[in-house]
Amino acid sequence: MKKIILCVVAFLLTVSSYGELKYVFYMIGDGMGSNQVLAAEMYQAELQGRIGRVPLTMTSFPVFGMATTYSASNGITDSSAAGTALACGHKTNNGCLGVDKDSVPVISIAEEWHKAGWPVGIMTSVAIDHATPGAFYAHVDNRSKYYEIGTQLAATGYEFFGGAGFHQPVNKKDSSAINLYDLCEQNGYTFARGYEDAQTKLNAEKLILVQQDDGVDKTQGSESLPYAIDRLTDYMTLPQIVETAISYLAPKGKFFMMIEGGKIDYAGHSDDAATNIQETLDFDQAVQLAYQFYLAHPDETLIVVTADHETGGMALGHGGKYVLNLQSLQYQNCSSWELNTHIQNLYKQYGKRLKWQQVQMLLRDDLGLFDKVELSAKQEAKLKAAYKNLVRGKGKTEKTLYNDISELGGLALEIFDKKGRVAWTSTGHTAANVPVFAIGVGAEKFTGWYDNTEIVKKIKAGR
């Protein structure tokens, strides 16, 4: 009996140690399965010359769980159905956003809490009208209705948005319809173009932060921020967006933030291991900023980090040998998107006059092949055959969701990844469970194995 009483007292003391929940960071790594997280950790350890892992900020959190990701229409979800589950706690069909499987609107946590007086920030490394951010404010039966999604964004009244810009800022079916940038400004939003500009506009009533070159021509859409591996020093980053959002929202006394690392998914669709790892590390830097805020407000903050699904079927191990060689991925100097652009530009410049030695030099510069990464005679022969197809105009192109991959570029990247002992089962989503990491007020609720619709319900239970 005495032991039971002591346990109850200890539990009550633990609960009472938390104050009122005032700050919520809901962080979603799009396409970030467990192996994406582990790859980033083990890659960093190999760079240090050892076997093991260098823990990410998210994996250092004291609470860990796993979530299923299937949608109402299929065992493999798309981002809109998964986003709806994470934002609204409802299953829906693939392709639907902010509605249930019968296309009836369902309310997101952001909408509900904003009506209750909570300042809201929605941010991403892709377009702000994409599926995951859109799930927190929009209600459409087809995620491709980007203009309609954007008009609903403008009407939210949410205090902060951050990302690349609008994927489709104009109504393609009605040329007389207002541009989304103008519509947002009419609804009281101030646009900041880039991190530096945002620091001068932190007193704006409502703020939308987009990348520097977005909106120069308001008829052109903006897909995403550059990949971390391709980024120049003056490009805006997801961590900078999060830093700005904290500076902007924290003085308001409480906030709800959704933060998406959207390009982990893009790299997964391209089966691009090095780029995927760099995107995961970049997302974890954003998590680190949230964690620093938590350390200053430990009794009032909750951080939940998860994913909407896994992309690519990433496998750490290839070829039947018990070997991992992730450190070789350090020699990749650009994303698969840039690699294919470089190949296309080289072919446009030389055409049938393109020499094999020129292709070798490009692959050495971009992937370290023929230099840092040794190739077998068979692998080199395959690459040379793809080169010959290219100069003959017979090279095939594989279309993935966000990238067209040439035969030569795709083969080079596949060989490179397999040198690191990384393989892929798909260029799409998989049914794999995704991790959930949590710290702060109510974090204990996130242990165990549960459905993705439960995550937002657990967050709500802490308010």
TANOR-V811858 format. One line per field, one symbol per residue. phi: phi as a letter, one per 20 degrees, with the letter a starting at -180 (. if undefined). Layout:
phi: ???
//
This chain:
phi: .ffffffffffffffffeeffcccdddcefneefffffgffffffffenceqbdgfgffeffdcbccecgefdafdedffffffffedmcfbfgnecmcefdmegceefffffffeoefcccbbedffdffffffebdbbebffefffgfffgfefmgfbcbrfpefcfcefebfeffffffffffenededdnfffffecfeffbccdcfgefngdfeefcfaffggfefefeefcfgfffgfffffegffnaaccdcdefegfgfffeldfffffffffffffffffffffgfecfecccdcdbceadcnmfdeqbnneecccfffffefdbffffgffffffffffdlfefegfffgfffffecmfmbfdfdffffffffffffffffemdfeceedgcbedfgffffffffffffemdccdadcfcegfcfcdbbofnfffefocbeffffffffffee
//
